[in-house]
Amino acid sequence: MDPVRNPFMPGAGSRPPELAGRAEIMASAEVALKRVLQGRNSQSQILLGLRGTGKTVLLNEIREMAEAEGYLTSFLESPENRPLIDMLYPAMLQTLRRLSMTQQARQASTRALRALRGFASAFRIKLGNVEIGVEPDPGVADSGQLEQDLPDMFEAIGRAAQAAGKGWVLLIDEVQYLQEEELSAVIVATHRIGQRNLPVMIFAGGLPQIAKLAGDAKSYAERLFIYPKLGALPPEAARDAIAKPIEAEGAQIDTGAVDAIIAQTHGYPFFLQEWGHHAWNCAEASPIGRHDVDAATQLARRRLDEGFFQVRFDRLTPAEVAYVVAMAQMGTGPYKVNDVAQALGKTAKALGPRRASIIRKGMIYAPAHGDVEFTVPLFDDFLRRTQTRKDTAS
C-alpha cells in the first residue's frame, strides 16, 4: 500500500479523516451558536474526556463552524505555569481591533479598548511594542480583581460584537490547568454575558475532573455550561473511523482486521488513528488483513511506548511511579485510594500529597470521592508491560 496515500493522521489535535461518533456534540454546538447570534440564550460548553479522545479536534471544528456563522474566534491552550491573562489579553486586543474596523461598532469598540487598557494596567500586563492607542476608562475592568474585571471585559467585547452584528467565541483547551481564581473568573464572566444576553460563547476542553472543579468554583456553573462527554467510540462508529477512510482511497479492510483494531484500541480515537496508520503501511496490498493488524500492533505499541506514554511517564518522580504502578497492577480502573494505599503499605492520608501531585500533573483524576483513575487510556497496560514493582520502591 502506498504510504503517501495513507489516510490516517495520528497526532495531537490532528483531525481524523472520518470524524465518527461526534455528530450529536457538533449538532448541539451548531444550534447554540445560531441561537446566540439570534439573541437567544444558550449554554456554553466544556468538553470532557481523557487524553486522545478528540477534545482538541472538536474545539477546532467548533471554531470553524463559529467563523462560518459570523463569529470572531480566539483559541487558547491553557498553560500549566503561566497566568491565563498573558494569553487572553492579546486575544481580546486582536478581537477588538477587528471589531473596530466595522463602522457601526467603532464607538463600542473604543469603549472596550479603553477598558482593556485599564485591565492591562491593573494586571501589569507587559505591552511590549503593542500600543492600544486610547486612554483607560477609570473604574472599568481595572480593580485588579480578576473575578470582577474579566466579566467587565467580556461584557465590553460582547457589546462591541453586538454592535457589529457579530459574535465572539473563546475556545480554551486544557482548561484543567487554569488556577482556581482563573476558572472562577471565567465562570463569572460567562454568567455575566448570559445575563446581558450578549453574543459571546465559551467552548472549552478538559480532563473529566473539570466538571467538579467548575462546580466547586461556582455552584451555578452546572447551569451555565453543558458538559459533553468524549469517551471511546461505540463499535459502529469505531468501525467507520477505520473502514471509511480506507474505502475513500479505493482500498478495503477485512471485517476481522477491523475487529482486531477495535479490540486493541478499545475504540479510543487517537489509538484508532495509530493502528490504522500502521495497518495501512504494513499491508502489501488491499484488502488489509488480520495479519497486517498483528504486525501493526507491534509497531503501534512501540511508538506509543516510546512517545505518547513515555513522555508522560518521565514527568513522574520515583515515588509517583510507585503509586501509578500499584494502580495498574490492580487491573482496570477506577481504583479505590484505600486499596492503592494498602498495596503500598501506607495509609490513604499519608499518600494524599503524592496523589495530589500526580493529579496536578494530569496523570490521574478522581472520578468519584475515594476513587482514582488514569487520564490516559491504556496507560495501565503500558505500566504492566514495562514496569515491575521491584523497580519502583516507594
C-alpha positions as CSV (number, residue, x, y, z in Angstrom):
1,M,0.0,0.0,0.0
2,D,1.3,3.4,-0.9
3,P,2.3,5.2,2.3
4,V,1.8,8.6,0.7
5,R,-1.9,7.8,0.3
6,N,-2.2,6.6,3.9
7,P,-5.4,8.4,5.1
8,F,-4.8,8.1,8.9
9,M,-3.4,11.0,10.9
10,P,-2.2,10.2,14.4
11,G,-1.1,13.3,16.1
12,A,-2.0,15.8,18.9
13,G,-5.2,17.6,17.7
14,S,-4.9,16.3,14.1
15,R,-8.4,16.0,12.5
16,P,-9.1,12.3,11.6
17,P,-10.2,11.7,8.1
18,E,-13.6,10.4,9.4
19,L,-15.0,12.3,12.4
20,A,-17.1,9.4,13.6
21,G,-19.3,9.3,16.6
22,R,-19.4,13.0,17.4
23,A,-22.3,14.2,15.3
24,E,-24.6,14.9,18.3
25,I,-22.0,17.1,20.0
26,M,-21.4,19.0,16.8
27,A,-25.1,19.5,16.2
28,S,-25.6,20.8,19.8
29,A,-22.7,23.3,19.3
30,E,-24.2,24.5,16.0
31,V,-27.6,25.1,17.5
32,A,-26.1,27.0,20.4
33,L,-24.1,29.2,18.1
34,K,-27.1,30.0,15.9
35,R,-29.3,30.8,18.8
36,V,-26.8,33.2,20.4
37,L,-26.4,35.2,17.2
38,Q,-30.2,35.5,17.0
39,G,-30.3,36.9,20.5
40,R,-31.5,33.7,22.2
41,N,-29.7,32.5,25.2
42,S,-27.8,29.2,25.1
43,Q,-25.3,27.4,27.4
44,S,-21.6,27.4,26.8
45,Q,-19.9,24.0,26.7
46,I,-17.0,22.2,28.3
47,L,-16.0,19.0,26.5
48,L,-14.8,16.4,29.0
49,G,-12.6,13.4,28.1
50,L,-9.4,11.6,28.7
51,R,-6.2,12.2,26.6
52,G,-6.7,11.2,23.0
53,T,-10.5,11.3,22.9
54,G,-10.6,14.2,20.4
55,K,-11.3,17.3,22.5
56,T,-8.9,19.5,20.6
57,V,-10.1,18.2,17.3
58,L,-13.7,19.1,18.2
59,L,-12.8,22.5,19.5
60,N,-11.1,23.2,16.2
61,E,-14.2,22.0,14.4
62,I,-16.4,24.3,16.5
63,R,-14.1,27.2,15.8
64,E,-14.5,26.7,12.1
65,M,-18.3,26.4,12.5
66,A,-18.4,29.6,14.6
67,E,-16.4,31.5,12.0
68,A,-18.7,30.3,9.2
69,E,-21.7,31.6,11.3
70,G,-20.1,35.1,11.6
71,Y,-18.3,34.9,14.9
72,L,-14.8,36.2,15.7
73,T,-12.9,33.4,17.5
74,S,-9.9,33.2,19.9
75,F,-8.3,29.8,20.6
76,L,-6.2,29.4,23.8
77,E,-4.4,26.5,25.2
78,S,-4.2,26.8,29.0
79,P,-0.5,26.9,30.1
80,E,0.5,25.0,33.2
81,N,2.8,27.6,34.6
82,R,1.6,30.9,33.1
83,P,-1.3,33.2,34.0
84,L,-4.4,33.0,31.8
85,I,-4.4,36.7,31.2
86,D,-1.0,36.5,29.5
87,M,-2.7,34.7,26.7
88,L,-6.2,36.2,27.0
89,Y,-5.1,39.8,26.7
90,P,-3.6,39.6,23.2
91,A,-6.7,37.6,22.1
92,M,-9.1,40.3,23.4
93,L,-7.0,43.0,21.8
94,Q,-7.0,41.4,18.4
95,T,-10.7,40.8,18.6
96,L,-11.4,44.4,19.5
97,R,-9.2,45.7,16.8
98,R,-11.0,43.6,14.2
99,L,-14.4,44.8,15.6
100,S,-13.2,48.4,15.4
101,M,-12.9,48.1,11.7
102,T,-16.7,48.0,11.4
103,Q,-18.2,51.5,11.3
104,Q,-21.3,50.7,13.5
105,A,-19.1,49.1,16.2
106,R,-16.4,51.7,16.3
107,Q,-17.8,53.6,19.3
108,A,-18.5,50.4,21.4
109,S,-15.0,49.0,20.3
110,T,-13.3,52.2,21.5
111,R,-15.0,51.9,24.9
112,A,-13.9,48.3,25.1
113,L,-10.4,49.2,24.2
114,R,-10.4,51.8,26.9
115,A,-11.4,49.1,29.4
116,L,-8.7,46.8,28.1
117,R,-6.1,49.5,28.6
118,G,-7.2,49.7,32.3
119,F,-7.2,45.9,32.5
120,A,-3.7,45.7,31.2
121,S,-2.5,48.3,33.7
122,A,-4.3,46.7,36.7
123,F,-2.7,43.3,36.0
124,R,0.7,44.7,34.9
125,I,0.5,43.1,31.5
126,K,3.6,43.8,29.5
127,L,2.5,45.6,26.4
128,G,5.9,45.4,24.7
129,N,5.7,47.1,21.3
130,V,1.9,46.8,21.3
131,E,0.1,50.1,21.7
132,I,-3.7,50.2,22.2
133,G,-3.9,53.9,21.3
134,V,-6.5,55.0,23.8
135,E,-6.6,56.2,27.4
136,P,-8.0,53.9,30.0
137,D,-11.6,54.3,31.2
138,P,-11.2,54.7,35.0
139,G,-13.4,52.3,37.1
140,V,-13.9,49.7,34.3
141,A,-12.0,46.4,34.4
142,D,-9.2,48.0,36.5
143,S,-9.8,46.8,40.1
144,G,-7.0,44.2,39.8
145,Q,-9.6,41.5,40.9
146,L,-9.9,39.0,38.0
147,E,-13.3,37.8,39.1
148,Q,-14.6,41.4,38.8
149,D,-12.6,42.7,35.9
150,L,-12.8,39.7,33.4
151,P,-16.7,39.9,33.4
152,D,-16.3,43.7,32.6
153,M,-14.1,42.9,29.7
154,F,-16.3,40.1,28.3
155,E,-19.3,42.4,28.5
156,A,-17.5,45.2,26.7
157,I,-16.4,42.8,24.0
158,G,-19.9,41.4,23.7
159,R,-21.4,44.9,23.3
160,A,-18.9,45.7,20.6
161,A,-19.6,42.4,18.8
162,Q,-23.3,43.0,19.1
163,A,-23.0,46.5,17.6
164,A,-21.0,44.9,14.7
165,G,-23.7,42.3,14.1
166,K,-21.2,39.6,15.0
167,G,-20.3,37.4,18.0
168,W,-17.2,36.3,19.8
169,V,-16.3,32.7,20.7
170,L,-13.5,32.0,23.1
171,L,-12.1,28.5,23.0
172,I,-9.9,27.2,25.8
173,D,-8.1,23.9,25.6
174,E,-6.6,22.0,28.6
175,V,-8.9,24.1,30.8
176,Q,-8.0,21.9,33.8
177,Y,-4.7,23.8,34.0
178,L,-6.5,27.1,35.0
179,Q,-5.9,28.2,38.5
180,E,-9.0,28.2,40.7
181,E,-9.2,32.0,40.6
182,E,-9.0,31.9,36.8
183,L,-11.6,29.3,36.4
184,S,-13.9,31.1,38.8
185,A,-13.4,34.4,36.8
186,V,-14.3,32.6,33.5
187,I,-17.4,31.2,35.1
188,V,-18.5,34.6,36.4
189,A,-17.8,36.2,33.1
190,T,-19.9,33.6,31.3
191,H,-22.7,34.3,33.8
192,R,-22.5,38.0,33.1
193,I,-22.7,37.7,29.3
194,G,-25.6,35.3,29.7
195,Q,-27.4,37.8,31.9
196,R,-26.8,40.6,29.4
197,N,-27.8,38.3,26.5
198,L,-24.6,39.2,24.6
199,P,-23.3,37.2,21.6
200,V,-20.3,35.6,23.4
201,M,-19.8,31.9,23.9
202,I,-17.2,29.8,25.7
203,F,-16.2,26.4,24.4
204,A,-13.6,24.6,26.4
205,G,-12.0,21.1,26.6
206,G,-10.5,19.4,29.7
207,L,-10.0,16.3,31.6
208,P,-13.0,14.7,33.3
209,Q,-12.4,16.4,36.7
210,I,-13.1,19.8,35.4
211,A,-16.9,19.5,35.8
212,K,-16.3,19.0,39.6
213,L,-13.7,21.8,39.7
214,A,-16.1,24.2,38.0
215,G,-18.9,23.3,40.4
216,D,-16.6,23.8,43.4
217,A,-15.5,27.2,42.0
218,K,-19.1,28.4,41.5
219,S,-22.2,26.4,42.4
220,Y,-24.2,27.7,39.4
221,A,-21.6,26.5,36.9
222,E,-23.6,23.4,36.2
223,R,-26.4,25.6,34.9
224,L,-24.1,27.8,32.8
225,F,-22.4,25.0,30.9
226,I,-23.3,21.7,29.4
227,Y,-20.6,19.0,29.7
228,P,-20.5,16.7,26.7
229,K,-18.5,13.6,27.5
230,L,-16.0,12.3,25.0
231,G,-15.0,8.6,25.5
232,A,-14.2,5.6,23.4
233,L,-16.2,5.3,20.2
234,P,-19.0,2.8,20.2
235,P,-18.3,-0.2,17.9
236,E,-20.1,1.1,14.8
237,A,-18.5,4.5,15.0
238,A,-15.1,2.9,15.6
239,R,-15.7,0.7,12.5
240,D,-16.5,3.8,10.4
241,A,-13.4,5.6,11.7
242,I,-11.2,2.8,10.3
243,A,-13.1,1.5,7.3
244,K,-14.4,4.7,5.7
245,P,-11.0,6.4,5.2
246,I,-9.6,3.2,3.7
247,E,-12.6,2.9,1.3
248,A,-12.3,6.5,0.3
249,E,-8.8,5.6,-1.0
250,G,-10.2,2.8,-3.1
251,A,-9.0,0.1,-0.8
252,Q,-10.6,-2.4,1.6
253,I,-10.1,-3.9,5.0
254,D,-11.3,-7.3,6.2
255,T,-14.0,-7.3,8.9
256,G,-11.8,-9.4,11.2
257,A,-9.0,-6.9,10.8
258,V,-11.3,-4.0,11.9
259,D,-12.5,-6.1,14.8
260,A,-8.9,-6.7,15.9
261,I,-8.1,-3.0,15.7
262,I,-11.1,-2.1,17.8
263,A,-10.1,-4.8,20.4
264,Q,-6.6,-3.5,20.6
265,T,-7.6,0.2,20.8
266,H,-10.8,-0.2,22.9
267,G,-12.2,2.3,20.4
268,Y,-10.3,5.4,21.6
269,P,-10.0,7.8,18.6
270,F,-6.2,8.6,18.9
271,F,-5.3,4.9,19.1
272,L,-7.6,4.1,16.1
273,Q,-5.6,6.5,14.0
274,E,-2.3,5.0,15.3
275,W,-3.4,1.4,14.5
276,G,-5.0,2.4,11.2
277,H,-1.8,4.2,10.1
278,H,0.4,1.2,10.8
279,A,-2.0,-1.3,9.4
280,W,-2.1,0.6,6.1
281,N,1.7,0.7,5.9
282,C,2.1,-2.9,6.9
283,A,-0.3,-4.2,4.1
284,E,1.3,-5.0,0.8
285,A,-2.0,-4.8,-1.0
286,S,-5.7,-4.4,-0.5
287,P,-7.6,-5.8,1.4
288,I,-5.8,-5.1,4.7
289,G,-6.0,-8.4,6.7
290,R,-5.7,-9.6,10.3
291,H,-2.0,-10.5,9.8
292,D,-1.4,-6.8,8.8
293,V,-3.1,-5.7,12.1
294,D,-0.9,-8.1,14.1
295,A,2.2,-6.5,12.6
296,A,0.7,-3.0,13.1
297,T,0.1,-3.8,16.8
298,Q,3.8,-4.3,17.4
299,L,4.7,-1.0,15.6
300,A,1.9,1.0,17.2
301,R,2.8,-0.2,20.7
302,R,6.5,0.6,20.2
303,R,5.7,4.1,19.0
304,L,3.3,4.8,21.8
305,D,5.6,3.3,24.4
306,E,8.5,5.5,23.3
307,G,6.4,8.6,22.8
308,F,2.8,9.1,23.9
309,F,3.3,7.0,27.1
310,Q,6.9,7.6,27.9
311,V,6.7,11.4,27.8
312,R,4.0,11.3,30.5
313,F,5.8,8.6,32.5
314,D,9.0,10.7,32.6
315,R,7.2,13.5,34.4
316,L,6.7,11.3,37.5
317,T,9.1,11.1,40.4
318,P,10.1,7.6,41.6
319,A,7.5,7.8,44.4
320,E,4.8,8.8,42.0
321,V,5.8,5.9,39.7
322,A,5.3,3.5,42.6
323,Y,1.8,4.9,43.1
324,V,0.7,4.5,39.5
325,V,2.3,1.1,39.1
326,A,0.4,0.0,42.2
327,M,-2.8,1.2,40.5
328,A,-2.0,-0.6,37.2
329,Q,-1.3,-3.9,38.9
330,M,-4.9,-4.0,40.2
331,G,-6.2,-4.3,36.7
332,T,-8.6,-1.9,35.0
333,G,-9.8,1.2,37.0
334,P,-11.2,3.1,38.6
335,Y,-9.2,2.3,41.7
336,K,-10.0,2.8,45.4
337,V,-7.5,5.1,47.1
338,N,-7.6,2.9,50.1
339,D,-6.7,-0.2,48.0
340,V,-3.7,1.7,46.4
341,A,-2.5,2.7,49.9
342,Q,-2.8,-0.8,51.2
343,A,-0.8,-2.1,48.2
344,L,1.9,0.4,49.1
345,G,1.8,-0.4,52.8
346,K,0.7,3.1,53.7
347,T,-2.4,5.0,54.7
348,A,-4.5,6.9,52.2
349,K,-3.9,10.1,54.2
350,A,-0.2,9.7,54.2
351,L,-0.3,9.3,50.4
352,G,-2.5,12.3,49.9
353,P,0.3,14.8,48.9
354,R,1.7,12.2,46.4
355,R,-1.7,11.6,44.9
356,A,-2.4,15.3,44.7
357,S,0.9,15.8,42.9
358,I,0.1,13.2,40.3
359,I,-3.3,14.8,39.8
360,R,-1.7,18.2,39.2
361,K,0.5,16.6,36.6
362,G,-2.6,15.5,34.8
363,M,-1.8,11.7,35.0
364,I,-4.7,10.7,37.2
365,Y,-8.0,12.2,38.3
366,A,-10.8,11.5,40.8
367,P,-13.9,10.3,39.0
368,A,-15.7,10.0,42.4
369,H,-14.9,10.5,46.1
370,G,-12.3,7.9,47.2
371,D,-11.5,6.8,43.6
372,V,-8.7,7.5,41.2
373,E,-8.3,6.7,37.5
374,F,-5.8,7.3,34.7
375,T,-6.3,10.3,32.4
376,V,-4.5,8.4,29.6
377,P,-6.3,5.4,28.1
378,L,-4.3,2.2,28.1
379,F,-1.7,3.7,30.4
380,D,-2.3,0.9,32.9
381,D,-1.5,-1.6,30.2
382,F,1.8,0.3,29.4
383,L,2.8,0.2,33.1
384,R,2.0,-3.5,33.4
385,R,4.1,-4.3,30.3
386,T,7.1,-2.1,31.1
387,Q,7.3,-1.7,34.9
388,T,7.7,-4.0,37.9
389,R,7.2,-3.2,41.5
390,K,10.8,-4.1,42.4
391,D,12.0,-1.3,40.1
392,T,9.8,1.3,41.8
393,A,10.3,1.1,45.5
394,S,8.2,3.6,47.4
